[in-house]
Amino acid sequence: MTTESSGEVVTLGAGCFWCVEAVLEQIEGVLSVQSGYMGGTLENPTYQDICTGTTGHAEVTQVRFDPAVLPLEHLFEWFWRLHDPTTLNRQGNDVGTQYRSAIFYHTDEQRSAAEASMKKAGESGSFSDPIVTEITPAATFYSAENYHQEYYQLNKAQPYCRMIIAPKLDKLGLNS
């Protein structure tokens, strides 16, 4: 993974950003991932603010990718696989609006691709319940605190990483 400034950016909310980051940083064509917050009203939120569930922000991962290597449609296929988009404001034991499923699009083309991808995922038979993912314009991205960045890579022995993230990576056929 590189940290080049080239590529296209999309912002995804799929529960705990530690999990999303751990998956997406392994996908070929992803240039960089950064955990943060988006979609709320509080300026410069902290993790403590987000945890109150009153800011309106979601935990998100901002993904910079090379569309020549990883077309947006394929990135969205990973998005649908890496979380349960049918649970409202919840992923596993993580509950609250900050854990909602969301695609924050940066262009009209991304919006159209997200809507088409969600329709395809909903019709795929992969989910027994309706998809509740919000598709909404990107707003100000606030980077999460430094200790949240590369969390899984730096904290693999931590219980949440061992019990939640590692099995998710294994299930998706990625390195844990």
VMD Tcl script that builds the backbone (N, CA, C; Angstrom):
set m [mol new atoms 528]
animate dup $m
set s [atomselect $m all]
$s set {name element resname resid chain x y z} {
  {N N MET 1 A 0.849 -1.182 0.000}
  {CA C MET 1 A 0.000 0.000 0.000}
  {C C MET 1 A 0.886 1.233 0.000}
  {N N THR 2 A 0.513 2.217 -0.795}
  {CA C THR 2 A 1.258 3.462 -0.837}
  {C C THR 2 A 0.398 4.578 -0.285}
  {N N THR 3 A 1.002 5.722 -0.118}
  {CA C THR 3 A 0.240 6.872 0.359}
  {C C THR 3 A 0.264 7.965 -0.694}
  {N N GLU 4 A 0.262 7.566 -1.962}
  {CA C GLU 4 A 0.263 8.536 -3.046}
  {C C GLU 4 A -0.979 9.407 -2.978}
  {N N SER 5 A -0.850 10.622 -3.515}
  {CA C SER 5 A -1.999 11.520 -3.505}
  {C C SER 5 A -2.832 11.366 -4.771}
  {N N SER 6 A -2.411 10.512 -5.713}
  {CA C SER 6 A -3.193 10.280 -6.912}
  {C C SER 6 A -4.329 9.321 -6.601}
  {N N GLY 7 A -5.165 9.093 -7.584}
  {CA C GLY 7 A -6.261 8.160 -7.400}
  {C C GLY 7 A -7.557 8.868 -7.110}
  {N N GLU 8 A -8.576 8.076 -6.871}
  {CA C GLU 8 A -9.920 8.562 -6.580}
  {C C GLU 8 A -10.225 8.290 -5.112}
  {N N VAL 9 A -11.075 9.117 -4.512}
  {CA C VAL 9 A -11.415 8.979 -3.092}
  {C C VAL 9 A -12.908 8.707 -2.936}
  {N N VAL 10 A -13.222 7.725 -2.094}
  {CA C VAL 10 A -14.588 7.475 -1.656}
  {C C VAL 10 A -14.517 7.237 -0.154}
  {N N THR 11 A -15.594 7.543 0.553}
  {CA C THR 11 A -15.615 7.402 2.005}
  {C C THR 11 A -16.722 6.419 2.390}
  {N N LEU 12 A -16.343 5.420 3.190}
  {CA C LEU 12 A -17.256 4.325 3.516}
  {C C LEU 12 A -17.428 4.156 5.017}
  {N N GLY 13 A -18.657 3.967 5.424}
  {CA C GLY 13 A -18.974 3.635 6.808}
  {C C GLY 13 A -19.544 2.226 6.843}
  {N N ALA 14 A -18.932 1.360 7.634}
  {CA C ALA 14 A -19.382 -0.033 7.692}
  {C C ALA 14 A -19.118 -0.601 9.081}
  {N N GLY 15 A -19.485 0.158 10.092}
  {CA C GLY 15 A -19.212 -0.265 11.455}
  {C C GLY 15 A -17.895 0.298 11.935}
  {N N CYS 16 A -17.229 -0.430 12.784}
  {CA C CYS 16 A -15.971 0.005 13.372}
  {C C CYS 16 A -14.926 0.241 12.285}
  {N N PHE 17 A -14.346 1.426 12.281}
  {CA C PHE 17 A -13.381 1.732 11.226}
  {C C PHE 17 A -12.118 0.890 11.314}
  {N N TRP 18 A -11.802 0.327 12.467}
  {CA C TRP 18 A -10.647 -0.568 12.575}
  {C C TRP 18 A -10.844 -1.774 11.661}
  {N N CYS 19 A -12.059 -2.322 11.637}
  {CA C CYS 19 A -12.368 -3.497 10.813}
  {C C CYS 19 A -12.302 -3.155 9.331}
  {N N VAL 20 A -12.915 -2.056 8.956}
  {CA C VAL 20 A -12.969 -1.657 7.551}
  {C C VAL 20 A -11.559 -1.400 7.030}
  {N N GLU 21 A -10.780 -0.664 7.790}
  {CA C GLU 21 A -9.407 -0.355 7.400}
  {C C GLU 21 A -8.582 -1.636 7.229}
  {N N ALA 22 A -8.719 -2.588 8.163}
  {CA C ALA 22 A -7.943 -3.833 8.117}
  {C C ALA 22 A -8.247 -4.639 6.861}
  {N N VAL 23 A -9.487 -4.579 6.384}
  {CA C VAL 23 A -9.859 -5.279 5.157}
  {C C VAL 23 A -9.353 -4.518 3.939}
  {N N LEU 24 A -9.738 -3.263 3.826}
  {CA C LEU 24 A -9.499 -2.531 2.587}
  {C C LEU 24 A -8.026 -2.268 2.303}
  {N N GLU 25 A -7.206 -2.158 3.335}
  {CA C GLU 25 A -5.787 -1.902 3.072}
  {C C GLU 25 A -5.111 -3.097 2.401}
  {N N GLN 26 A -5.776 -4.243 2.376}
  {CA C GLN 26 A -5.212 -5.432 1.731}
  {C C GLN 26 A -5.675 -5.623 0.286}
  {N N ILE 27 A -6.580 -4.791 -0.161}
  {CA C ILE 27 A -7.161 -4.974 -1.492}
  {C C ILE 27 A -6.272 -4.316 -2.545}
  {N N GLU 28 A -5.922 -5.088 -3.580}
  {CA C GLU 28 A -5.090 -4.552 -4.653}
  {C C GLU 28 A -5.805 -3.385 -5.325}
  {N N GLY 29 A -5.085 -2.305 -5.488}
  {CA C GLY 29 A -5.650 -1.096 -6.082}
  {C C GLY 29 A -5.979 -0.030 -5.053}
  {N N VAL 30 A -6.035 -0.415 -3.771}
  {CA C VAL 30 A -6.225 0.574 -2.708}
  {C C VAL 30 A -4.866 1.209 -2.439}
  {N N LEU 31 A -4.810 2.521 -2.560}
  {CA C LEU 31 A -3.559 3.252 -2.368}
  {C C LEU 31 A -3.359 3.658 -0.918}
  {N N SER 32 A -4.444 4.038 -0.243}
  {CA C SER 32 A -4.347 4.412 1.168}
  {C C SER 32 A -5.728 4.358 1.803}
  {N N VAL 33 A -5.728 4.174 3.109}
  {CA C VAL 33 A -6.962 4.231 3.896}
  {C C VAL 33 A -6.692 5.100 5.114}
  {N N GLN 34 A -7.710 5.831 5.513}
  {CA C GLN 34 A -7.573 6.654 6.702}
  {C C GLN 34 A -8.885 6.610 7.479}
  {N N SER 35 A -8.791 6.298 8.756}
  {CA C SER 35 A -9.972 6.251 9.608}
  {C C SER 35 A -10.349 7.654 10.052}
  {N N GLY 36 A -11.653 7.892 10.147}
  {CA C GLY 36 A -12.108 9.210 10.568}
  {C C GLY 36 A -13.605 9.252 10.801}
  {N N TYR 37 A -14.129 10.457 10.740}
  {CA C TYR 37 A -15.530 10.712 11.056}
  {C C TYR 37 A -16.141 11.585 9.970}
  {N N MET 38 A -17.412 11.328 9.649}
  {CA C MET 38 A -18.113 12.128 8.649}
  {C C MET 38 A -19.611 12.011 8.867}
  {N N GLY 39 A -20.323 13.022 8.415}
  {CA C GLY 39 A -21.771 12.952 8.367}
  {C C GLY 39 A -22.508 13.597 9.513}
  {N N GLY 40 A -21.803 14.248 10.415}
  {CA C GLY 40 A -22.471 14.846 11.562}
  {C C GLY 40 A -22.398 16.358 11.573}
  {N N THR 41 A -22.764 16.918 12.696}
  {CA C THR 41 A -22.836 18.370 12.814}
  {C C THR 41 A -21.713 18.977 13.637}
  {N N LEU 42 A -21.056 18.192 14.463}
  {CA C LEU 42 A -20.011 18.726 15.330}
  {C C LEU 42 A -18.710 18.900 14.560}
  {N N GLU 43 A -18.141 20.107 14.620}
  {CA C GLU 43 A -16.856 20.342 13.977}
  {C C GLU 43 A -15.730 19.766 14.832}
  {N N ASN 44 A -14.733 19.213 14.171}
  {CA C ASN 44 A -13.556 18.655 14.831}
  {C C ASN 44 A -13.902 17.676 15.957}
  {N N PRO 45 A -14.724 16.674 15.657}
  {CA C PRO 45 A -15.107 15.717 16.705}
  {C C PRO 45 A -13.928 14.850 17.129}
  {N N THR 46 A -14.006 14.379 18.348}
  {CA C THR 46 A -13.041 13.414 18.867}
  {C C THR 46 A -13.738 12.055 18.958}
  {N N TYR 47 A -12.966 11.022 19.200}
  {CA C TYR 47 A -13.547 9.697 19.375}
  {C C TYR 47 A -14.523 9.709 20.551}
  {N N GLN 48 A -14.152 10.393 21.624}
  {CA C GLN 48 A -15.039 10.478 22.788}
  {C C GLN 48 A -16.367 11.134 22.417}
  {N N ASP 49 A -16.319 12.167 21.560}
  {CA C ASP 49 A -17.548 12.819 21.099}
  {C C ASP 49 A -18.410 11.839 20.310}
  {N N ILE 50 A -17.773 11.115 19.402}
  {CA C ILE 50 A -18.488 10.184 18.527}
  {C C ILE 50 A -19.186 9.107 19.349}
  {N N CYS 51 A -18.517 8.637 20.388}
  {CA C CYS 51 A -19.057 7.552 21.213}
  {C C CYS 51 A -20.339 7.932 21.945}
  {N N THR 52 A -20.629 9.218 22.057}
  {CA C THR 52 A -21.879 9.625 22.704}
  {C C THR 52 A -23.087 9.326 21.831}
  {N N GLY 53 A -22.855 9.174 20.512}
  {CA C GLY 53 A -23.960 8.937 19.595}
  {C C GLY 53 A -24.798 10.167 19.317}
  {N N THR 54 A -24.330 11.342 19.748}
  {CA C THR 54 A -25.123 12.563 19.588}
  {C C THR 54 A -24.569 13.512 18.526}
  {N N THR 55 A -23.461 13.169 17.898}
  {CA C THR 55 A -22.828 14.092 16.948}
  {C C THR 55 A -23.367 13.944 15.528}
  {N N GLY 56 A -23.991 12.809 15.228}
  {CA C GLY 56 A -24.447 12.532 13.872}
  {C C GLY 56 A -23.362 11.962 12.973}
  {N N HIS 57 A -22.127 11.935 13.448}
  {CA C HIS 57 A -21.026 11.412 12.640}
  {C C HIS 57 A -21.028 9.887 12.640}
  {N N ALA 58 A -20.526 9.337 11.554}
  {CA C ALA 58 A -20.273 7.905 11.455}
  {C C ALA 58 A -18.776 7.678 11.510}
  {N N GLU 59 A -18.377 6.537 12.038}
  {CA C GLU 59 A -16.991 6.110 11.890}
  {C C GLU 59 A -16.852 5.707 10.428}
  {N N VAL 60 A -15.873 6.280 9.745}
  {CA C VAL 60 A -15.698 6.019 8.315}
  {C C VAL 60 A -14.247 5.703 7.994}
  {N N THR 61 A -14.070 5.140 6.831}
  {CA C THR 61 A -12.736 4.941 6.280}
  {C C THR 61 A -12.707 5.650 4.941}
  {N N GLN 62 A -11.804 6.609 4.821}
  {CA C GLN 62 A -11.636 7.303 3.552}
  {C C GLN 62 A -10.625 6.501 2.737}
  {N N VAL 63 A -11.048 6.089 1.562}
  {CA C VAL 63 A -10.270 5.177 0.728}
  {C C VAL 63 A -9.808 5.904 -0.524}
  {N N ARG 64 A -8.509 5.920 -0.736}
  {CA C ARG 64 A -7.941 6.413 -1.994}
  {C C ARG 64 A -7.544 5.178 -2.792}
  {N N PHE 65 A -8.059 5.083 -4.017}
  {CA C PHE 65 A -7.829 3.885 -4.818}
  {C C PHE 65 A -7.533 4.261 -6.264}
  {N N ASP 66 A -6.936 3.325 -6.963}
  {CA C ASP 66 A -6.616 3.502 -8.375}
  {C C ASP 66 A -7.705 2.806 -9.183}
  {N N PRO 67 A -8.611 3.564 -9.817}
  {CA C PRO 67 A -9.722 2.933 -10.528}
  {C C PRO 67 A -9.280 2.104 -11.738}
  {N N ALA 68 A -8.057 2.297 -12.220}
  {CA C ALA 68 A -7.554 1.473 -13.321}
  {C C ALA 68 A -7.226 0.058 -12.827}
  {N N VAL 69 A -6.900 -0.077 -11.550}
  {CA C VAL 69 A -6.582 -1.374 -10.951}
  {C C VAL 69 A -7.798 -1.937 -10.215}
  {N N LEU 70 A -8.514 -1.074 -9.526}
  {CA C LEU 70 A -9.672 -1.453 -8.721}
  {C C LEU 70 A -10.849 -0.561 -9.113}
  {N N PRO 71 A -11.650 -0.997 -10.081}
  {CA C PRO 71 A -12.819 -0.192 -10.451}
  {C C PRO 71 A -13.730 0.022 -9.232}
  {N N LEU 72 A -14.379 1.162 -9.191}
  {CA C LEU 72 A -15.249 1.494 -8.060}
  {C C LEU 72 A -16.271 0.392 -7.802}
  {N N GLU 73 A -16.816 -0.198 -8.837}
  {CA C GLU 73 A -17.804 -1.268 -8.669}
  {C C GLU 73 A -17.215 -2.438 -7.883}
  {N N HIS 74 A -15.940 -2.749 -8.131}
  {CA C HIS 74 A -15.300 -3.849 -7.392}
  {C C HIS 74 A -15.025 -3.455 -5.942}
  {N N LEU 75 A -14.678 -2.191 -5.723}
  {CA C LEU 75 A -14.507 -1.715 -4.350}
  {C C LEU 75 A -15.832 -1.830 -3.596}
  {N N PHE 76 A -16.925 -1.460 -4.250}
  {CA C PHE 76 A -18.236 -1.596 -3.606}
  {C C PHE 76 A -18.579 -3.058 -3.331}
  {N N GLU 77 A -18.161 -3.982 -4.191}
  {CA C GLU 77 A -18.397 -5.402 -3.913}
  {C C GLU 77 A -17.722 -5.806 -2.610}
  {N N TRP 78 A -16.501 -5.315 -2.373}
  {CA C TRP 78 A -15.830 -5.574 -1.089}
  {C C TRP 78 A -16.615 -4.946 0.061}
  {N N PHE 79 A -17.111 -3.735 -0.149}
  {CA C PHE 79 A -17.891 -3.037 0.877}
  {C C PHE 79 A -19.078 -3.898 1.325}
  {N N TRP 80 A -19.822 -4.452 0.380}
  {CA C TRP 80 A -20.998 -5.251 0.747}
  {C C TRP 80 A -20.591 -6.523 1.479}
  {N N ARG 81 A -19.443 -7.085 1.158}
  {CA C ARG 81 A -18.990 -8.329 1.780}
  {C C ARG 81 A -18.412 -8.127 3.174}
  {N N LEU 82 A -17.840 -6.960 3.447}
  {CA C LEU 82 A -17.087 -6.809 4.695}
  {C C LEU 82 A -17.941 -6.427 5.895}
  {N N HIS 83 A -19.239 -6.214 5.675}
  {CA C HIS 83 A -20.114 -5.907 6.812}
  {C C HIS 83 A -21.533 -6.348 6.491}
  {N N ASP 84 A -22.428 -6.184 7.460}
  {CA C ASP 84 A -23.838 -6.507 7.257}
  {C C ASP 84 A -24.588 -5.207 6.982}
  {N N PRO 85 A -24.902 -4.939 5.715}
  {CA C PRO 85 A -25.569 -3.676 5.382}
  {C C PRO 85 A -27.069 -3.692 5.670}
  {N N THR 86 A -27.556 -4.745 6.321}
  {CA C THR 86 A -28.992 -4.838 6.614}
  {C C THR 86 A -29.327 -4.477 8.052}
  {N N THR 87 A -28.318 -4.198 8.866}
  {CA C THR 87 A -28.586 -3.854 10.268}
  {C C THR 87 A -28.451 -2.346 10.437}
  {N N LEU 88 A -29.482 -1.723 10.933}
  {CA C LEU 88 A -29.516 -0.272 11.093}
  {C C LEU 88 A -28.729 0.134 12.341}
  {N N ASN 89 A -27.719 0.956 12.138}
  {CA C ASN 89 A -26.928 1.509 13.246}
  {C C ASN 89 A -26.310 0.431 14.140}
  {N N ARG 90 A -25.831 -0.630 13.477}
  {CA C ARG 90 A -25.243 -1.719 14.252}
  {C C ARG 90 A -24.377 -2.592 13.359}
  {N N GLN 91 A -23.238 -3.028 13.927}
  {CA C GLN 91 A -22.418 -4.075 13.335}
  {C C GLN 91 A -21.969 -4.945 14.493}
  {N N GLY 92 A -22.510 -6.136 14.576}
  {CA C GLY 92 A -22.180 -7.028 15.685}
  {C C GLY 92 A -22.554 -6.400 17.009}
  {N N ASN 93 A -21.593 -6.358 17.940}
  {CA C ASN 93 A -21.845 -5.768 19.256}
  {C C ASN 93 A -21.682 -4.261 19.270}
  {N N ASP 94 A -21.235 -3.674 18.157}
  {CA C ASP 94 A -21.085 -2.217 18.070}
  {C C ASP 94 A -22.426 -1.618 17.664}
  {N N VAL 95 A -23.031 -0.853 18.580}
  {CA C VAL 95 A -24.367 -0.321 18.358}
  {C C VAL 95 A -24.356 1.192 18.494}
  {N N GLY 96 A -25.027 1.868 17.580}
  {CA C GLY 96 A -25.167 3.324 17.613}
  {C C GLY 96 A -25.083 3.888 16.210}
  {N N THR 97 A -25.557 5.105 16.047}
  {CA C THR 97 A -25.566 5.729 14.715}
  {C C THR 97 A -24.161 5.871 14.143}
  {N N GLN 98 A -23.151 5.905 15.003}
  {CA C GLN 98 A -21.778 6.033 14.517}
  {C C GLN 98 A -21.309 4.770 13.782}
  {N N TYR 99 A -22.054 3.674 13.911}
  {CA C TYR 99 A -21.696 2.412 13.259}
  {C C TYR 99 A -22.587 2.115 12.057}
  {N N ARG 100 A -23.292 3.110 11.564}
  {CA C ARG 100 A -24.204 2.886 10.451}
  {C C ARG 100 A -23.463 2.552 9.158}
  {N N SER 101 A -24.171 1.884 8.286}
  {CA C SER 101 A -23.662 1.543 6.961}
  {C C SER 101 A -23.921 2.737 6.047}
  {N N ALA 102 A -22.848 3.259 5.419}
  {CA C ALA 102 A -22.999 4.453 4.600}
  {C C ALA 102 A -21.940 4.515 3.506}
  {N N ILE 103 A -22.366 5.010 2.374}
  {CA C ILE 103 A -21.446 5.371 1.305}
  {C C ILE 103 A -21.554 6.876 1.147}
  {N N PHE 104 A -20.451 7.566 1.418}
  {CA C PHE 104 A -20.388 9.007 1.243}
  {C C PHE 104 A -19.706 9.253 -0.105}
  {N N TYR 105 A -20.486 9.671 -1.081}
  {CA C TYR 105 A -19.945 9.834 -2.428}
  {C C TYR 105 A -19.374 11.232 -2.624}
  {N N HIS 106 A -18.324 11.289 -3.453}
  {CA C HIS 106 A -17.632 12.545 -3.715}
  {C C HIS 106 A -17.959 13.117 -5.086}
  {N N THR 107 A -18.591 12.324 -5.957}
  {CA C THR 107 A -18.971 12.775 -7.298}
  {C C THR 107 A -20.333 12.185 -7.652}
  {N N ASP 108 A -20.967 12.765 -8.662}
  {CA C ASP 108 A -22.238 12.210 -9.142}
  {C C ASP 108 A -22.050 10.807 -9.706}
  {N N GLU 109 A -20.895 10.564 -10.310}
  {CA C GLU 109 A -20.611 9.239 -10.851}
  {C C GLU 109 A -20.538 8.207 -9.725}
  {N N GLN 110 A -19.934 8.597 -8.606}
  {CA C GLN 110 A -19.884 7.685 -7.457}
  {C C GLN 110 A -21.283 7.419 -6.915}
  {N N ARG 111 A -22.124 8.452 -6.875}
  {CA C ARG 111 A -23.503 8.266 -6.402}
  {C C ARG 111 A -24.221 7.244 -7.281}
  {N N SER 112 A -24.122 7.420 -8.585}
  {CA C SER 112 A -24.781 6.494 -9.512}
  {C C SER 112 A -24.241 5.080 -9.348}
  {N N ALA 113 A -22.924 4.956 -9.230}
  {CA C ALA 113 A -22.307 3.639 -9.058}
  {C C ALA 113 A -22.740 3.010 -7.735}
  {N N ALA 114 A -22.826 3.807 -6.683}
  {CA C ALA 114 A -23.255 3.297 -5.373}
  {C C ALA 114 A -24.696 2.806 -5.424}
  {N N GLU 115 A -25.568 3.579 -6.056}
  {CA C GLU 115 A -26.974 3.177 -6.159}
  {C C GLU 115 A -27.116 1.891 -6.972}
  {N N ALA 116 A -26.398 1.791 -8.087}
  {CA C ALA 116 A -26.457 0.587 -8.916}
  {C C ALA 116 A -25.897 -0.612 -8.155}
  {N N SER 117 A -24.818 -0.402 -7.426}
  {CA C SER 117 A -24.199 -1.479 -6.664}
  {C C SER 117 A -25.120 -1.954 -5.545}
  {N N MET 118 A -25.771 -1.021 -4.868}
  {CA C MET 118 A -26.680 -1.395 -3.792}
  {C C MET 118 A -27.861 -2.190 -4.354}
  {N N LYS 119 A -28.375 -1.765 -5.487}
  {CA C LYS 119 A -29.479 -2.494 -6.120}
  {C C LYS 119 A -29.037 -3.911 -6.464}
  {N N LYS 120 A -27.863 -4.041 -7.066}
  {CA C LYS 120 A -27.322 -5.357 -7.436}
  {C C LYS 120 A -27.126 -6.227 -6.194}
  {N N ALA 121 A -26.564 -5.649 -5.126}
  {CA C ALA 121 A -26.356 -6.401 -3.892}
  {C C ALA 121 A -27.690 -6.847 -3.293}
  {N N GLY 122 A -28.675 -5.963 -3.331}
  {CA C GLY 122 A -29.987 -6.294 -2.790}
  {C C GLY 122 A -30.692 -7.396 -3.550}
  {N N GLU 123 A -30.442 -7.465 -4.848}
  {CA C GLU 123 A -31.071 -8.482 -5.696}
  {C C GLU 123 A -30.256 -9.767 -5.777}
  {N N SER 124 A -29.081 -9.786 -5.161}
  {CA C SER 124 A -28.166 -10.920 -5.294}
  {C C SER 124 A -28.598 -12.161 -4.528}
  {N N GLY 125 A -29.466 -12.001 -3.552}
  {CA C GLY 125 A -29.843 -13.120 -2.698}
  {C C GLY 125 A -28.873 -13.347 -1.553}
  {N N SER 126 A -27.862 -12.490 -1.443}
  {CA C SER 126 A -26.865 -12.624 -0.375}
  {C C SER 126 A -27.399 -12.193 0.983}
  {N N PHE 127 A -28.441 -11.388 0.977}
  {CA C PHE 127 A -28.973 -10.839 2.230}
  {C C PHE 127 A -30.443 -11.214 2.367}
  {N N SER 128 A -30.823 -11.678 3.562}
  {CA C SER 128 A -32.216 -12.062 3.776}
  {C C SER 128 A -33.085 -10.866 4.154}
  {N N ASP 129 A -32.444 -9.783 4.584}
  {CA C ASP 129 A -33.179 -8.575 4.948}
  {C C ASP 129 A -32.813 -7.452 3.989}
  {N N PRO 130 A -33.639 -6.406 3.928}
  {CA C PRO 130 A -33.337 -5.279 3.037}
  {C C PRO 130 A -32.070 -4.534 3.472}
  {N N ILE 131 A -31.347 -4.027 2.502}
  {CA C ILE 131 A -30.161 -3.209 2.765}
  {C C ILE 131 A -30.610 -1.841 3.262}
  {N N VAL 132 A -29.971 -1.363 4.341}
  {CA C VAL 132 A -30.331 -0.071 4.931}
  {C C VAL 132 A -29.205 0.956 4.792}
  {N N THR 133 A -28.237 0.685 3.954}
  {CA C THR 133 A -27.099 1.575 3.748}
  {C C THR 133 A -27.575 2.926 3.235}
  {N N GLU 134 A -27.073 3.989 3.847}
  {CA C GLU 134 A -27.380 5.326 3.329}
  {C C GLU 134 A -26.345 5.689 2.265}
  {N N ILE 135 A -26.811 6.325 1.220}
  {CA C ILE 135 A -25.940 6.848 0.168}
  {C C ILE 135 A -26.137 8.345 0.187}
  {N N THR 136 A -25.087 9.057 0.555}
  {CA C THR 136 A -25.220 10.478 0.839}
  {C C THR 136 A -23.976 11.244 0.386}
  {N N PRO 137 A -24.134 12.528 0.087}
  {CA C PRO 137 A -22.959 13.295 -0.328}
  {C C PRO 137 A -21.899 13.352 0.768}
  {N N ALA 138 A -20.647 13.287 0.356}
  {CA C ALA 138 A -19.552 13.430 1.309}
  {C C ALA 138 A -19.597 14.816 1.927}
  {N N ALA 139 A -19.251 14.870 3.177}
  {CA C ALA 139 A -19.168 16.131 3.914}
  {C C ALA 139 A -17.716 16.278 4.366}
  {N N THR 140 A -17.495 17.147 5.316}
  {CA C THR 140 A -16.137 17.318 5.834}
  {C C THR 140 A -15.663 16.027 6.478}
  {N N PHE 141 A -14.465 15.607 6.094}
  {CA C PHE 141 A -13.843 14.426 6.680}
  {C C PHE 141 A -12.933 14.883 7.803}
  {N N TYR 142 A -13.137 14.304 8.979}
  {CA C TYR 142 A -12.289 14.590 10.130}
  {C C TYR 142 A -11.476 13.336 10.419}
  {N N SER 143 A -10.176 13.430 10.312}
  {CA C SER 143 A -9.313 12.289 10.579}
  {C C SER 143 A -9.425 11.890 12.049}
  {N N ALA 144 A -9.501 10.587 12.276}
  {CA C ALA 144 A -9.520 10.094 13.649}
  {C C ALA 144 A -8.138 10.283 14.274}
  {N N GLU 145 A -8.097 10.210 15.568}
  {CA C GLU 145 A -6.855 10.345 16.314}
  {C C GLU 145 A -5.821 9.344 15.803}
  {N N ASN 146 A -4.549 9.682 15.968}
  {CA C ASN 146 A -3.460 8.844 15.447}
  {C C ASN 146 A -3.533 7.401 15.922}
  {N N TYR 147 A -3.951 7.171 17.166}
  {CA C TYR 147 A -3.964 5.800 17.670}
  {C C TYR 147 A -5.000 4.920 16.978}
  {N N HIS 148 A -5.926 5.510 16.214}
  {CA C HIS 148 A -6.911 4.729 15.453}
  {C C HIS 148 A -6.377 4.313 14.079}
  {N N GLN 149 A -5.348 4.980 13.579}
  {CA C GLN 149 A -4.821 4.689 12.254}
  {C C GLN 149 A -4.002 3.403 12.293}
  {N N GLU 150 A -4.209 2.537 11.317}
  {CA C GLU 150 A -3.489 1.259 11.242}
  {C C GLU 150 A -3.679 0.450 12.532}
  {N N TYR 151 A -4.848 0.588 13.145}
  {CA C TYR 151 A -5.073 0.005 14.463}
  {C C TYR 151 A -4.813 -1.505 14.482}
  {N N TYR 152 A -5.403 -2.209 13.544}
  {CA C TYR 152 A -5.238 -3.670 13.558}
  {C C TYR 152 A -3.774 -4.054 13.367}
  {N N GLN 153 A -3.100 -3.434 12.427}
  {CA C GLN 153 A -1.705 -3.778 12.160}
  {C C GLN 153 A -0.821 -3.556 13.389}
  {N N LEU 154 A -1.151 -2.560 14.190}
  {CA C LEU 154 A -0.338 -2.211 15.360}
  {C C LEU 154 A -0.791 -2.884 16.650}
  {N N ASN 155 A -1.971 -3.527 16.628}
  {CA C ASN 155 A -2.554 -4.066 17.863}
  {C C ASN 155 A -3.169 -5.447 17.679}
  {N N LYS 156 A -2.544 -6.303 16.904}
  {CA C LYS 156 A -3.129 -7.610 16.581}
  {C C LYS 156 A -3.411 -8.469 17.810}
  {N N ALA 157 A -2.683 -8.265 18.895}
  {CA C ALA 157 A -2.886 -9.073 20.097}
  {C C ALA 157 A -4.038 -8.560 20.961}
  {N N GLN 158 A -4.532 -7.379 20.668}
  {CA C GLN 158 A -5.630 -6.806 21.446}
  {C C GLN 158 A -6.872 -7.701 21.288}
  {N N PRO 159 A -7.658 -7.942 22.349}
  {CA C PRO 159 A -8.794 -8.860 22.263}
  {C C PRO 159 A -9.778 -8.565 21.131}
  {N N TYR 160 A -10.148 -7.301 20.914}
  {CA C TYR 160 A -11.094 -6.972 19.836}
  {C C TYR 160 A -10.518 -7.402 18.492}
  {N N CYS 161 A -9.232 -7.183 18.303}
  {CA C CYS 161 A -8.578 -7.561 17.047}
  {C C CYS 161 A -8.580 -9.074 16.867}
  {N N ARG 162 A -8.283 -9.816 17.928}
  {CA C ARG 162 A -8.232 -11.280 17.855}
  {C C ARG 162 A -9.618 -11.891 17.660}
  {N N MET 163 A -10.634 -11.322 18.340}
  {CA C MET 163 A -11.964 -11.935 18.331}
  {C C MET 163 A -12.870 -11.438 17.213}
  {N N ILE 164 A -12.650 -10.232 16.710}
  {CA C ILE 164 A -13.544 -9.645 15.717}
  {C C ILE 164 A -12.858 -9.468 14.359}
  {N N ILE 165 A -11.722 -8.792 14.352}
  {CA C ILE 165 A -11.098 -8.437 13.071}
  {C C ILE 165 A -10.421 -9.637 12.415}
  {N N ALA 166 A -9.622 -10.401 13.155}
  {CA C ALA 166 A -8.913 -11.545 12.566}
  {C C ALA 166 A -9.885 -12.550 11.930}
  {N N PRO 167 A -10.978 -12.926 12.604}
  {CA C PRO 167 A -11.923 -13.853 11.961}
  {C C PRO 167 A -12.572 -13.261 10.699}
  {N N LYS 168 A -12.831 -11.961 10.709}
  {CA C LYS 168 A -13.397 -11.301 9.525}
  {C C LYS 168 A -12.418 -11.408 8.356}
  {N N LEU 169 A -11.141 -11.145 8.617}
  {CA C LEU 169 A -10.132 -11.237 7.575}
  {C C LEU 169 A -10.031 -12.672 7.051}
  {N N ASP 170 A -10.051 -13.635 7.966}
  {CA C ASP 170 A -10.006 -15.053 7.563}
  {C C ASP 170 A -11.201 -15.401 6.682}
  {N N LYS 171 A -12.379 -14.974 7.089}
  {CA C LYS 171 A -13.612 -15.259 6.348}
  {C C LYS 171 A -13.537 -14.699 4.930}
  {N N LEU 172 A -12.892 -13.542 4.769}
  {CA C LEU 172 A -12.783 -12.891 3.463}
  {C C LEU 172 A -11.573 -13.368 2.660}
  {N N GLY 173 A -10.812 -14.312 3.236}
  {CA C GLY 173 A -9.654 -14.856 2.535}
  {C C GLY 173 A -8.458 -13.905 2.505}
  {N N LEU 174 A -8.367 -13.035 3.500}
  {CA C LEU 174 A -7.276 -12.064 3.580}
  {C C LEU 174 A -6.308 -12.442 4.680}
  {N N ASN 175 A -5.171 -11.779 4.733}
  {CA C ASN 175 A -4.161 -12.039 5.762}
  {C C ASN 175 A -4.620 -11.491 7.105}
  {N N SER 176 A -4.519 -12.337 8.133}
  {CA C SER 176 A -4.920 -11.865 9.464}
  {C C SER 176 A -3.704 -11.722 10.365}
}
mol reanalyze $m
mol bondsrecalc $m
mol representation Tube
mol addrep $m
